[in-house]
Amino acid sequence: MDPVPQALASRLEQFRAALPVGRRILIIPHDFPDPDALAAAAAIHLLLDKHFGLNSQIAFSGEVSRAENKELLRRLCCRWHRMGELYLRRGADHDCILIDTAPWSKNVTLPPGARVRAVLDHHEYKETATWPGLFTDIRHEVGATTTIANEYVRAAGVELPRWLASIMAYAIASETQDLSREVSNIDLRAYIDLVPQADLRIIGRIRHAPLSRSYYIHLQEALARARLLRDIAWTHLSHVEQPEIAAEVADLLLRMEGVRWSFCIAELPGRLFVSLRSKRRGARCSRILRSAIGRAGAAGGHDQMAAGYLSTGETAGLELEEKRLALARQIIRRMAPRQREGDIPAEAAAERLVE
Ligand SMILES: [Mn+2]
């Protein structure tokens, strides 16, 4: 094994120094955690146990609904908890490590009394914050938080069990579309490092997890409603319970020849959830979505992929539809800035993707 670079060894030391000794630590990935958040959380859980000698628990809010992600969660051989089911002493402080998210990102639910001690993340933020004792490693040029977690585990010389190396390799691949999107050299190295330690059958099982019937129903709805305007493809889903399907649909639309931008809006209770994608480098997806959504919601992500939501409260029926159409126009306008707003056809007039 290569010697551990000094900078990495000292970062590992700083990470340890930020964590309290003799207290339980909560490892919290973002709400509705994806493979990257879950795999990185499991790797950090192992690091704390084996190298720091610290007791920790993984806890998250929101469901895991995508078939592949459910299968991955099933193969997580360390204990994890739903935040709501975790016993947390009232009025007490809870030491936390945030994974694939940050305290100022609006996609994570923290328990009352949360004290964030460390943040490992790779999202792009307009503004960040810090406070005494907080350890942060936020590198938006890295394709996956799992890659960052792998660096620490390696630097500590902790051996990965096969199941964990498998889900970590899968996580890096899924986060970067099989190393084809927003991938850096350190992601490639981490992936190459993990694969020989992995059980490739586990990765195959995750990749080909059985799909629910509702998945096909959503897919049919999404395709039937999909529209095309030059190189932009978009669609929407009504009555969705979980946001993950919107990302799957956006990815699928983006694969179409000639399409360079895609997005899917999903109607969730009280909010319109958006998943946005681009094939272009320098697309600034997270900025586009933040500015399209404005103050009535939140958005974040990366250069070529982003997600966010617009709060809609009790709005329903026609009023909700108008909000959705307005949001779609705001997004399209930013994808095609040279197109005058008046030239963007109404959704009903735009070409159908599937005739
Ligand atoms: Mn991630």
Residues whose N, C-alpha, C, O or C-beta is under 5 A from the ligand:
A	BS01	MN	D36 D100 A144 T145
